[in-house]
Amino acid sequence: MSSMHQYNRGQRRTREQAQVLLTLAKSECGGGRDPVAWLKSHVFTCSGGHLYVIGECGSPQVSANCPECGAAVGGRDHLLGPGNSLAVHLVQQLLEAGAD
């Protein structure tokens, strides 16, 4: 596969990810709130770097396994588990790349 084809495929995937995240945020936060702000407080990464979303208040109540790599995701009692982090910068990069 040529590097240009891989680049175009990656760009398309990034746009699709950005669209999915924005659609989810608009659905979750309703009409009066900023969907991008909602994303920045509800999207996390596991220790393997894969994105996941925590709905409602945005704080973890349960732990599970990442379907991509098997790492622990979420946490308990509103505390993120080890290796998990808020994905503010990654969300911003996705949205910027998806707007191109």
KOLVOMI-891103 format. One record per atom (N, C-alpha, C, CB): residue number from 1; atom name; residue in one letter; x, z, y. Coordinates in steps of 0.1 Angstrom, whole numbers, plus 2048, in hexadecimal, padded with zeros to 3 digits. Atoms other than C-alpha are relative to their C-alpha. Glycine has a CB too. Layout:
BEGIN
<num NUM; atome CA; residu A; X X; Z Z; Y Y>
...
This chain:
BEGIN
<num 1; atome N; residu M; X 809; Z 800; Y 7F4>
<num 1; atome CA; residu M; X 800; Z 800; Y 800>
<num 1; atome C; residu M; X 809; Z 800; Y 80C>
<num 1; atome CB; residu M; X 7F6; Z 80C; Y 800>
<num 2; atome N; residu S; X 7F8; Z 800; Y 7F4>
<num 2; atome CA; residu S; X 80E; Z 7F7; Y 822>
<num 2; atome C; residu S; X 7FE; Z 80C; Y 808>
<num 2; atome CB; residu S; X 7FD; Z 7F3; Y 808>
<num 3; atome N; residu S; X 801; Z 7F5; Y 7F8>
<num 3; atome CA; residu S; X 816; Z 811; Y 83B>
<num 3; atome C; residu S; X 7F5; Z 7FF; Y 80B>
<num 3; atome CB; residu S; X 80E; Z 803; Y 807>
<num 4; atome N; residu M; X 80A; Z 802; Y 7F6>
<num 4; atome CA; residu M; X 7FE; Z 801; Y 854>
<num 4; atome C; residu M; X 7F2; Z 803; Y 7FA>
<num 4; atome CB; residu M; X 800; Z 7F2; Y 805>
<num 5; atome N; residu H; X 80C; Z 7FD; Y 807>
<num 5; atome CA; residu H; X 7E2; Z 803; Y 83A>
<num 5; atome C; residu H; X 7FE; Z 80F; Y 7FE>
<num 5; atome CB; residu H; X 7FF; Z 7F8; Y 7F3>
<num 6; atome N; residu Q; X 801; Z 7F2; Y 802>
<num 6; atome CA; residu Q; X 7E9; Z 827; Y 833>
<num 6; atome C; residu Q; X 7FD; Z 807; Y 80E>
<num 6; atome CB; residu Q; X 80D; Z 806; Y 7FB>
<num 7; atome N; residu Y; X 803; Z 7FB; Y 7F3>
<num 7; atome CA; residu Y; X 7E9; Z 82E; Y 859>
<num 7; atome C; residu Y; X 7F2; Z 7FE; Y 804>
<num 7; atome CB; residu Y; X 80A; Z 7FA; Y 80A>
<num 8; atome N; residu N; X 80E; Z 803; Y 7FD>
<num 8; atome CA; residu N; X 7C8; Z 81D; Y 85E>
<num 8; atome C; residu N; X 7F6; Z 809; Y 7F8>
<num 8; atome CB; residu N; X 7FD; Z 7F1; Y 7FE>
<num 9; atome N; residu R; X 808; Z 7F8; Y 809>
<num 9; atome CA; residu R; X 7B9; Z 830; Y 840>
<num 9; atome C; residu R; X 800; Z 80E; Y 805>
<num 9; atome CB; residu R; X 805; Z 7FF; Y 7F2>
<num 10; atome N; residu G; X 7FF; Z 7F2; Y 7FB>
<num 10; atome CA; residu G; X 7C6; Z 851; Y 84E>
<num 10; atome C; residu G; X 7F8; Z 802; Y 80D>
<num 10; atome CB; residu G; X 80F; Z 803; Y 802>
<num 11; atome N; residu Q; X 808; Z 800; Y 7F4>
<num 11; atome CA; residu Q; X 7B7; Z 849; Y 870>
<num 11; atome C; residu Q; X 7F1; Z 801; Y 7FE>
<num 11; atome CB; residu Q; X 804; Z 7F4; Y 809>
<num 12; atome N; residu R; X 80F; Z 800; Y 803>
<num 12; atome CA; residu R; X 795; Z 841; Y 861>
<num 12; atome C; residu R; X 7FC; Z 80E; Y 7FA>
<num 12; atome CB; residu R; X 7FD; Z 7F5; Y 7F6>
<num 13; atome N; residu R; X 803; Z 7F3; Y 806>
<num 13; atome CA; residu R; X 796; Z 862; Y 84D>
<num 13; atome C; residu R; X 7FF; Z 80A; Y 80B>
<num 13; atome CB; residu R; X 80A; Z 803; Y 7F5>
<num 14; atome N; residu T; X 800; Z 7F6; Y 7F5>
<num 14; atome CA; residu T; X 79F; Z 876; Y 86C>
<num 14; atome C; residu T; X 7F3; Z 7FF; Y 808>
<num 14; atome CB; residu T; X 80C; Z 7FE; Y 809>
<num 15; atome N; residu R; X 80C; Z 802; Y 7F9>
<num 15; atome CA; residu R; X 782; Z 866; Y 87F>
<num 15; atome C; residu R; X 7F4; Z 806; Y 7F8>
<num 15; atome CB; residu R; X 7FE; Z 7F1; Y 803>
<num 16; atome N; residu E; X 80B; Z 7FB; Y 808>
<num 16; atome CA; residu E; X 76A; Z 86E; Y 862>
<num 16; atome C; residu E; X 800; Z 80F; Y 800>
<num 16; atome CB; residu E; X 802; Z 7FA; Y 7F2>
<num 17; atome N; residu Q; X 800; Z 7F1; Y 800>
<num 17; atome CA; residu Q; X 776; Z 892; Y 861>
<num 17; atome C; residu Q; X 7FC; Z 806; Y 80D>
<num 17; atome CB; residu Q; X 80F; Z 805; Y 7FD>
<num 18; atome N; residu A; X 805; Z 7FC; Y 7F3>
<num 18; atome CA; residu A; X 771; Z 896; Y 886>
<num 18; atome C; residu A; X 7F1; Z 7FF; Y 802>
<num 18; atome CB; residu A; X 808; Z 7F8; Y 80B>
<num 19; atome N; residu Q; X 80F; Z 803; Y 7FF>
<num 19; atome CA; residu Q; X 74E; Z 887; Y 884>
<num 19; atome C; residu Q; X 7F9; Z 80B; Y 7F7>
<num 19; atome CB; residu Q; X 7FD; Z 7F2; Y 7FB>
<num 20; atome N; residu V; X 806; Z 7F6; Y 808>
<num 20; atome CA; residu V; X 745; Z 89E; Y 867>
<num 20; atome C; residu V; X 800; Z 80E; Y 806>
<num 20; atome CB; residu V; X 807; Z 801; Y 7F2>
<num 21; atome N; residu L; X 7FF; Z 7F3; Y 7FA>
<num 21; atome CA; residu L; X 752; Z 8BD; Y 879>
<num 21; atome C; residu L; X 7F7; Z 801; Y 80C>
<num 21; atome CB; residu L; X 80E; Z 803; Y 805>
<num 22; atome N; residu L; X 809; Z 800; Y 7F4>
<num 22; atome CA; residu L; X 73F; Z 8B4; Y 899>
<num 22; atome C; residu L; X 7F2; Z 801; Y 7FC>
<num 22; atome CB; residu L; X 803; Z 7F4; Y 809>
<num 23; atome N; residu T; X 80E; Z 800; Y 805>
<num 23; atome CA; residu T; X 71F; Z 8AD; Y 886>
<num 23; atome C; residu T; X 7FC; Z 80E; Y 7FB>
<num 23; atome CB; residu T; X 7FE; Z 7F6; Y 7F5>
<num 24; atome N; residu L; X 802; Z 7F2; Y 805>
<num 24; atome CA; residu L; X 722; Z 8CF; Y 875>
<num 24; atome C; residu L; X 7FF; Z 80A; Y 80B>
<num 24; atome CB; residu L; X 80C; Z 804; Y 7F6>
<num 25; atome N; residu A; X 801; Z 7F7; Y 7F5>
<num 25; atome CA; residu A; X 729; Z 8E1; Y 895>
<num 25; atome C; residu A; X 7F4; Z 7FF; Y 808>
<num 25; atome CB; residu A; X 80D; Z 7FE; Y 809>
<num 26; atome N; residu K; X 80C; Z 803; Y 7F9>
<num 26; atome CA; residu K; X 70C; Z 8D1; Y 8A7>
<num 26; atome C; residu K; X 7F4; Z 806; Y 7F9>
<num 26; atome CB; residu K; X 7FE; Z 7F2; Y 803>
<num 27; atome N; residu S; X 80B; Z 7FB; Y 808>
<num 27; atome CA; residu S; X 6F5; Z 8DB; Y 88B>
<num 27; atome C; residu S; X 800; Z 810; Y 800>
<num 27; atome CB; residu S; X 801; Z 7FB; Y 7F1>
<num 28; atome N; residu E; X 7FF; Z 7F1; Y 801>
<num 28; atome CA; residu E; X 702; Z 8FF; Y 889>
<num 28; atome C; residu E; X 7FE; Z 807; Y 80D>
<num 28; atome CB; residu E; X 80E; Z 803; Y 7FA>
<num 29; atome N; residu C; X 800; Z 7F8; Y 7F3>
<num 29; atome CA; residu C; X 705; Z 908; Y 8AE>
<num 29; atome C; residu C; X 7F3; Z 7FD; Y 808>
<num 29; atome CB; residu C; X 80C; Z 7FD; Y 807>
<num 30; atome N; residu G; X 80C; Z 803; Y 7F9>
<num 30; atome CA; residu G; X 6E4; Z 8F9; Y 8BA>
<num 30; atome C; residu G; X 803; Z 7F9; Y 80D>
<num 30; atome CB; residu G; X 7F9; Z 80D; Y 803>
<num 31; atome N; residu G; X 7FF; Z 808; Y 7F4>
<num 31; atome CA; residu G; X 6DE; Z 8E9; Y 8DC>
<num 31; atome C; residu G; X 807; Z 806; Y 80C>
<num 31; atome CB; residu G; X 7F2; Z 7FD; Y 804>
<num 32; atome N; residu G; X 7FA; Z 7FA; Y 7F4>
<num 32; atome CA; residu G; X 6EC; Z 903; Y 8F4>
<num 32; atome C; residu G; X 80E; Z 803; Y 800>
<num 32; atome CB; residu G; X 7F9; Z 80C; Y 803>
<num 33; atome N; residu R; X 7F2; Z 7FC; Y 801>
<num 33; atome CA; residu R; X 70F; Z 908; Y 8E8>
<num 33; atome C; residu R; X 809; Z 7F4; Y 7FE>
<num 33; atome CB; residu R; X 802; Z 80A; Y 7F4>
<num 34; atome N; residu D; X 7F6; Z 80A; Y 801>
<num 34; atome CA; residu D; X 72E; Z 8F3; Y 8E8>
<num 34; atome C; residu D; X 805; Z 7FE; Y 7F2>
<num 34; atome CB; residu D; X 80C; Z 802; Y 809>
<num 35; atome N; residu P; X 7FC; Z 802; Y 80E>
<num 35; atome CA; residu P; X 734; Z 8E4; Y 8C5>
<num 35; atome C; residu P; X 80F; Z 801; Y 7FE>
<num 35; atome CB; residu P; X 7FB; Z 7F3; Y 7FB>
<num 36; atome N; residu V; X 7F1; Z 7FF; Y 802>
<num 36; atome CA; residu V; X 75A; Z 8E1; Y 8CB>
<num 36; atome C; residu V; X 804; Z 80F; Y 800>
<num 36; atome CB; residu V; X 807; Z 7F8; Y 80B>
<num 37; atome N; residu A; X 7FD; Z 7F2; Y 800>
<num 37; atome CA; residu A; X 75C; Z 906; Y 8D4>
<num 37; atome C; residu A; X 7FC; Z 806; Y 7F3>
<num 37; atome CB; residu A; X 7F9; Z 807; Y 80C>
<num 38; atome N; residu W; X 804; Z 7FB; Y 80D>
<num 38; atome CA; residu W; X 748; Z 90E; Y 8B5>
<num 38; atome C; residu W; X 80A; Z 7FD; Y 7F5>
<num 38; atome CB; residu W; X 7F2; Z 7FB; Y 7FC>
<num 39; atome N; residu L; X 7F7; Z 804; Y 80A>
<num 39; atome CA; residu L; X 760; Z 8FA; Y 8A0>
<num 39; atome C; residu L; X 80D; Z 808; Y 800>
<num 39; atome CB; residu L; X 804; Z 7F1; Y 801>
<num 40; atome N; residu K; X 7F4; Z 7F9; Y 7FF>
<num 40; atome CA; residu K; X 77E; Z 90C; Y 8AE>
<num 40; atome C; residu K; X 800; Z 80F; Y 7FC>
<num 40; atome CB; residu K; X 805; Z 7FF; Y 80F>
<num 41; atome N; residu S; X 802; Z 7F3; Y 805>
<num 41; atome CA; residu S; X 770; Z 92D; Y 8A3>
<num 41; atome C; residu S; X 7FB; Z 801; Y 7F2>
<num 41; atome CB; residu S; X 7F8; Z 808; Y 80A>
<num 42; atome N; residu H; X 806; Z 800; Y 80D>
<num 42; atome CA; residu H; X 762; Z 923; Y 881>
<num 42; atome C; residu H; X 807; Z 7F8; Y 7F6>
<num 42; atome CB; residu H; X 7F2; Z 7FB; Y 801>
<num 43; atome N; residu V; X 7F8; Z 808; Y 80A>
<num 43; atome CA; residu V; X 77C; Z 90C; Y 871>
<num 43; atome C; residu V; X 80D; Z 806; Y 7FE>
<num 43; atome CB; residu V; X 802; Z 7F1; Y 806>
<num 44; atome N; residu F; X 7F4; Z 7F9; Y 805>
<num 44; atome CA; residu F; X 798; Z 91A; Y 85D>
<num 44; atome C; residu F; X 808; Z 7F7; Y 7F7>
<num 44; atome CB; residu F; X 7FC; Z 80E; Y 7FA>
<num 45; atome N; residu T; X 7F8; Z 807; Y 80A>
<num 45; atome CA; residu T; X 7B4; Z 90F; Y 847>
<num 45; atome C; residu T; X 805; Z 80A; Y 7F5>
<num 45; atome CB; residu T; X 80D; Z 7F9; Y 806>
<num 46; atome N; residu C; X 7FA; Z 7F8; Y 80B>
<num 46; atome CA; residu C; X 7BF; Z 91D; Y 825>
<num 46; atome C; residu C; X 80F; Z 7FF; Y 801>
<num 46; atome CB; residu C; X 7FA; Z 7FB; Y 7F2>
<num 47; atome N; residu S; X 7F2; Z 800; Y 800>
<num 47; atome CA; residu S; X 7E3; Z 923; Y 81D>
<num 47; atome C; residu S; X 806; Z 7F3; Y 7FD>
<num 47; atome CB; residu S; X 806; Z 80B; Y 7F6>
<num 48; atome N; residu G; X 7FC; Z 80E; Y 803>
<num 48; atome CA; residu G; X 7E5; Z 8FF; Y 810>
<num 48; atome C; residu G; X 7FD; Z 7F7; Y 80C>
<num 48; atome CB; residu G; X 7F9; Z 7FB; Y 7F4>
<num 49; atome N; residu G; X 803; Z 809; Y 7F4>
<num 49; atome CA; residu G; X 7DA; Z 8F2; Y 833>
<num 49; atome C; residu G; X 7F3; Z 7F9; Y 7FF>
<num 49; atome CB; residu G; X 80B; Z 7F7; Y 801>
<num 50; atome N; residu H; X 80D; Z 807; Y 801>
<num 50; atome CA; residu H; X 7B7; Z 8E6; Y 828>
<num 50; atome C; residu H; X 7F6; Z 807; Y 809>
<num 50; atome CB; residu H; X 7FC; Z 800; Y 7F1>
<num 51; atome N; residu L; X 80B; Z 7FB; Y 7F7>
<num 51; atome CA; residu L; X 79A; Z 8EA; Y 840>
<num 51; atome C; residu L; X 7F5; Z 806; Y 7F8>
<num 51; atome CB; residu L; X 7FC; Z 7F6; Y 80A>
<num 52; atome N; residu Y; X 80D; Z 7FB; Y 805>
<num 52; atome CA; residu Y; X 77C; Z 8FF; Y 839>
<num 52; atome C; residu Y; X 7F8; Z 807; Y 80C>
<num 52; atome CB; residu Y; X 801; Z 80A; Y 7F4>
<num 53; atome N; residu V; X 808; Z 7FB; Y 7F5>
<num 53; atome CA; residu V; X 75F; Z 90C; Y 84E>
<num 53; atome C; residu V; X 7F9; Z 80D; Y 7FC>
<num 53; atome CB; residu V; X 7F5; Z 7F5; Y 804>
<num 54; atome N; residu I; X 808; Z 7F4; Y 802>
<num 54; atome CA; residu I; X 74F; Z 92E; Y 851>
<num 54; atome C; residu I; X 7F5; Z 800; Y 80A>
<num 54; atome CB; residu I; X 809; Z 80E; Y 801>
<num 55; atome N; residu G; X 80B; Z 801; Y 7F8>
<num 55; atome CA; residu G; X 72C; Z 92D; Y 85E>
<num 55; atome C; residu G; X 7FC; Z 80D; Y 807>
<num 55; atome CB; residu G; X 7F4; Z 7FA; Y 7F8>
<num 56; atome N; residu E; X 806; Z 7F4; Y 7F9>
<num 56; atome CA; residu E; X 716; Z 946; Y 870>
<num 56; atome C; residu E; X 809; Z 806; Y 80A>
<num 56; atome CB; residu E; X 7FC; Z 80A; Y 7F6>
<num 57; atome N; residu C; X 7F8; Z 7FA; Y 7F6>
<num 57; atome CA; residu C; X 72C; Z 95E; Y 883>
<num 57; atome C; residu C; X 80F; Z 7FB; Y 800>
<num 57; atome CB; residu C; X 800; Z 80F; Y 7FE>
<num 58; atome N; residu G; X 7F3; Z 805; Y 801>
<num 58; atome CA; residu G; X 74C; Z 94D; Y 878>
<num 58; atome C; residu G; X 80B; Z 80A; Y 7FA>
<num 58; atome CB; residu G; X 805; Z 7FD; Y 80E>
<num 59; atome N; residu S; X 7F7; Z 7F6; Y 806>
<num 59; atome CA; residu S; X 75B; Z 96C; Y 868>
<num 59; atome C; residu S; X 7FD; Z 800; Y 7F1>
<num 59; atome CB; residu S; X 7FE; Z 80E; Y 806>
<num 60; atome N; residu P; X 802; Z 800; Y 80F>
<num 60; atome CA; residu P; X 761; Z 96D; Y 842>
<num 60; atome C; residu P; X 7F9; Z 80C; Y 7FA>
<num 60; atome CB; residu P; X 80E; Z 7FE; Y 7FA>
<num 61; atome N; residu Q; X 807; Z 7F6; Y 807>
<num 61; atome CA; residu Q; X 74B; Z 981; Y 82C>
<num 61; atome C; residu Q; X 804; Z 800; Y 7F1>
<num 61; atome CB; residu Q; X 7F1; Z 7FF; Y 801>
<num 62; atome N; residu V; X 7FC; Z 802; Y 80E>
<num 62; atome CA; residu V; X 757; Z 974; Y 80A>
<num 62; atome C; residu V; X 80C; Z 7F8; Y 7FF>
<num 62; atome CB; residu V; X 7F4; Z 7F9; Y 7F8>
<num 63; atome N; residu S; X 7F4; Z 808; Y 803>
<num 63; atome CA; residu S; X 775; Z 965; Y 7FA>
<num 63; atome C; residu S; X 7FC; Z 7F6; Y 7F5>
<num 63; atome CB; residu S; X 80C; Z 808; Y 7FA>
<num 64; atome N; residu A; X 803; Z 80A; Y 80A>
<num 64; atome CA; residu A; X 775; Z 945; Y 7E5>
<num 64; atome C; residu A; X 80D; Z 7F9; Y 7FE>
<num 64; atome CB; residu A; X 7F5; Z 7F6; Y 805>
<num 65; atome N; residu N; X 7F4; Z 808; Y 802>
<num 65; atome CA; residu N; X 78E; Z 92B; Y 7DA>
<num 65; atome C; residu N; X 7FF; Z 7F2; Y 806>
<num 65; atome CB; residu N; X 803; Z 7FE; Y 7F1>
<num 66; atome N; residu C; X 800; Z 80D; Y 7FA>
<num 66; atome CA; residu C; X 797; Z 90B; Y 7ED>
<num 66; atome C; residu C; X 7FE; Z 7F6; Y 7F5>
<num 66; atome CB; residu C; X 80E; Z 7FE; Y 807>
<num 67; atome N; residu P; X 802; Z 80B; Y 80B>
<num 67; atome CA; residu P; X 78A; Z 8ED; Y 7D9>
<num 67; atome C; residu P; X 80B; Z 7F6; Y 7FF>
<num 67; atome CB; residu P; X 7F3; Z 7F9; Y 803>
<num 68; atome N; residu E; X 7F4; Z 80A; Y 800>
<num 68; atome CA; residu E; X 7A9; Z 8D9; Y 7E3>
<num 68; atome C; residu E; X 80C; Z 805; Y 7F9>
<num 68; atome CB; residu E; X 803; Z 7FD; Y 80E>
<num 69; atome N; residu C; X 7F3; Z 7FB; Y 805>
<num 69; atome CA; residu C; X 7C5; Z 8F0; Y 7D9>
<num 69; atome C; residu C; X 7FE; Z 80D; Y 7F8>
<num 69; atome CB; residu C; X 80A; Z 802; Y 80B>
<num 70; atome N; residu G; X 803; Z 7F4; Y 807>
<num 70; atome CA; residu G; X 7B5; Z 910; Y 7CA>
<num 70; atome C; residu G; X 805; Z 80D; Y 807>
<num 70; atome CB; residu G; X 808; Z 7FF; Y 7F3>
<num 71; atome N; residu A; X 7FC; Z 7F4; Y 7F8>
<num 71; atome CA; residu A; X 7C3; Z 927; Y 7E5>
<num 71; atome C; residu A; X 7F4; Z 808; Y 804>
<num 71; atome CB; residu A; X 808; Z 7FC; Y 80D>
<num 72; atome N; residu A; X 80B; Z 7F8; Y 7FB>
<num 72; atome CA; residu A; X 7AE; Z 944; Y 7F1>
<num 72; atome C; residu A; X 7FB; Z 7FC; Y 80E>
<num 72; atome CB; residu A; X 804; Z 80F; Y 800>
<num 73; atome N; residu V; X 805; Z 802; Y 7F3>
<num 73; atome CA; residu V; X 797; Z 93D; Y 80E>
<num 73; atome C; residu V; X 7F6; Z 80B; Y 804>
<num 73; atome CB; residu V; X 7F9; Z 7F2; Y 800>
<num 74; atome N; residu G; X 809; Z 7F5; Y 7FC>
<num 74; atome CA; residu G; X 782; Z 954; Y 823>
<num 74; atome C; residu G; X 806; Z 80D; Y 801>
<num 74; atome CB; residu G; X 7F4; Z 800; Y 7F7>
<num 75; atome N; residu G; X 7FB; Z 7F2; Y 800>
<num 75; atome CA; residu G; X 786; Z 979; Y 821>
<num 75; atome C; residu G; X 7F4; Z 80A; Y 7FE>
<num 75; atome CB; residu G; X 807; Z 803; Y 80E>
<num 76; atome N; residu R; X 80B; Z 7F6; Y 802>
<num 76; atome CA; residu R; X 771; Z 999; Y 822>
<num 76; atome C; residu R; X 7FF; Z 808; Y 80D>
<num 76; atome CB; residu R; X 804; Z 809; Y 7F4>
<num 77; atome N; residu D; X 802; Z 7F7; Y 7F5>
<num 77; atome CA; residu D; X 762; Z 9AF; Y 83C>
<num 77; atome C; residu D; X 805; Z 7FB; Y 80D>
<num 77; atome CB; residu D; X 806; Z 80E; Y 7FD>
<num 78; atome N; residu H; X 7FC; Z 807; Y 7F3>
<num 78; atome CA; residu H; X 768; Z 997; Y 859>
<num 78; atome C; residu H; X 80F; Z 7FF; Y 802>
<num 78; atome CB; residu H; X 7FA; Z 808; Y 80B>
<num 79; atome N; residu L; X 7F2; Z 801; Y 7FF>
<num 79; atome CA; residu L; X 78D; Z 996; Y 851>
<num 79; atome C; residu L; X 805; Z 7F4; Y 7F7>
<num 79; atome CB; residu L; X 808; Z 80D; Y 7FC>
<num 80; atome N; residu L; X 7FA; Z 80C; Y 808>
<num 80; atome CA; residu L; X 79F; Z 975; Y 846>
<num 80; atome C; residu L; X 809; Z 805; Y 7F6>
<num 80; atome CB; residu L; X 806; Z 7F6; Y 80A>
<num 81; atome N; residu G; X 7F6; Z 7FD; Y 80B>
<num 81; atome CA; residu G; X 7B2; Z 977; Y 826>
<num 81; atome C; residu G; X 80D; Z 7FB; Y 803>
<num 81; atome CB; residu G; X 7FB; Z 7FA; Y 7F3>
<num 82; atome N; residu P; X 7F3; Z 804; Y 7FE>
<num 82; atome CA; residu P; X 7D7; Z 972; Y 824>
<num 82; atome C; residu P; X 802; Z 7F1; Y 7FF>
<num 82; atome CB; residu P; X 80A; Z 807; Y 7F7>
<num 83; atome N; residu G; X 7FD; Z 80E; Y 801>
<num 83; atome CA; residu G; X 7E3; Z 94E; Y 82B>
<num 83; atome C; residu G; X 7F5; Z 7F7; Y 806>
<num 83; atome CB; residu G; X 801; Z 7FC; Y 7F2>
<num 84; atome N; residu N; X 80A; Z 807; Y 7F9>
<num 84; atome CA; residu N; X 7C3; Z 944; Y 83D>
<num 84; atome C; residu N; X 802; Z 802; Y 80F>
<num 84; atome CB; residu N; X 7F2; Z 805; Y 7FC>
<num 85; atome N; residu S; X 7FF; Z 7FF; Y 7F1>
<num 85; atome CA; residu S; X 7C2; Z 93C; Y 862>
<num 85; atome C; residu S; X 7F6; Z 7F8; Y 807>
<num 85; atome CB; residu S; X 80E; Z 7FC; Y 804>
<num 86; atome N; residu L; X 809; Z 808; Y 7F7>
<num 86; atome CA; residu L; X 7AC; Z 92F; Y 87E>
<num 86; atome C; residu L; X 807; Z 7F3; Y 803>
<num 86; atome CB; residu L; X 7FC; Z 808; Y 80D>
<num 87; atome N; residu A; X 7FB; Z 80D; Y 7FF>
<num 87; atome CA; residu A; X 7B1; Z 90A; Y 881>
<num 87; atome C; residu A; X 7FE; Z 7FA; Y 80E>
<num 87; atome CB; residu A; X 7FB; Z 7F7; Y 7F6>
<num 88; atome N; residu V; X 803; Z 804; Y 7F3>
<num 88; atome CA; residu V; X 7AD; Z 907; Y 8A7>
<num 88; atome C; residu V; X 808; Z 7F3; Y 804>
<num 88; atome CB; residu V; X 804; Z 80B; Y 80B>
<num 89; atome N; residu H; X 7F7; Z 80B; Y 7FC>
<num 89; atome CA; residu H; X 7CB; Z 8EF; Y 8AD>
<num 89; atome C; residu H; X 7FD; Z 7F4; Y 7F7>
<num 89; atome CB; residu H; X 80E; Z 803; Y 7FF>
<num 90; atome N; residu L; X 803; Z 80B; Y 809>
<num 90; atome CA; residu L; X 7C2; Z 8DA; Y 88E>
<num 90; atome C; residu L; X 7F3; Z 7FA; Y 803>
<num 90; atome CB; residu L; X 800; Z 805; Y 7F1>
<num 91; atome N; residu V; X 80D; Z 806; Y 7FC>
<num 91; atome CA; residu V; X 79E; Z 8D6; Y 899>
<num 91; atome C; residu V; X 802; Z 7F8; Y 80C>
<num 91; atome CB; residu V; X 7F6; Z 80C; Y 802>
<num 92; atome N; residu Q; X 7FE; Z 808; Y 7F4>
<num 92; atome CA; residu Q; X 7A9; Z 8CB; Y 8BB>
<num 92; atome C; residu Q; X 807; Z 7F3; Y 7FD>
<num 92; atome CB; residu Q; X 809; Z 808; Y 80A>
<num 93; atome N; residu Q; X 7F9; Z 80D; Y 804>
<num 93; atome CA; residu Q; X 7C1; Z 8B1; Y 8AC>
<num 93; atome C; residu Q; X 7F7; Z 7F7; Y 7F9>
<num 93; atome CB; residu Q; X 80C; Z 804; Y 7F7>
<num 94; atome N; residu L; X 80A; Z 809; Y 807>
<num 94; atome CA; residu L; X 7A6; Z 8A4; Y 895>
<num 94; atome C; residu L; X 7F6; Z 7FA; Y 80A>
<num 94; atome CB; residu L; X 7F9; Z 808; Y 7F5>
<num 95; atome N; residu L; X 80A; Z 805; Y 7F7>
<num 95; atome CA; residu L; X 78D; Z 8A1; Y 8B1>
<num 95; atome C; residu L; X 806; Z 7F5; Y 80A>
<num 95; atome CB; residu L; X 7FA; Z 80B; Y 808>
<num 96; atome N; residu E; X 7FA; Z 80A; Y 7F7>
<num 96; atome CA; residu E; X 7A6; Z 88F; Y 8C8>
<num 96; atome C; residu E; X 803; Z 7F3; Y 7F9>
<num 96; atome CB; residu E; X 80D; Z 806; Y 805>
<num 97; atome N; residu A; X 7FD; Z 80C; Y 808>
<num 97; atome CA; residu A; X 7B1; Z 877; Y 8AC>
<num 97; atome C; residu A; X 7F3; Z 7F9; Y 7FD>
<num 97; atome CB; residu A; X 808; Z 804; Y 7F4>
<num 98; atome N; residu G; X 80C; Z 806; Y 804>
<num 98; atome CA; residu G; X 78D; Z 871; Y 8A2>
<num 98; atome C; residu G; X 7F9; Z 7F9; Y 80C>
<num 98; atome CB; residu G; X 7F6; Z 80B; Y 7FB>
<num 99; atome N; residu A; X 806; Z 807; Y 7F4>
<num 99; atome CA; residu A; X 784; Z 867; Y 8C6>
<num 99; atome C; residu A; X 806; Z 7F3; Y 803>
<num 99; atome CB; residu A; X 801; Z 809; Y 80C>
<num 100; atome N; residu D; X 7F9; Z 80D; Y 7FE>
<num 100; atome CA; residu D; X 79D; Z 84A; Y 8C5>
<num 100; atome C; residu D; X 7F9; Z 7F5; Y 7FB>
<num 100; atome CB; residu D; X 80E; Z 801; Y 7FB>
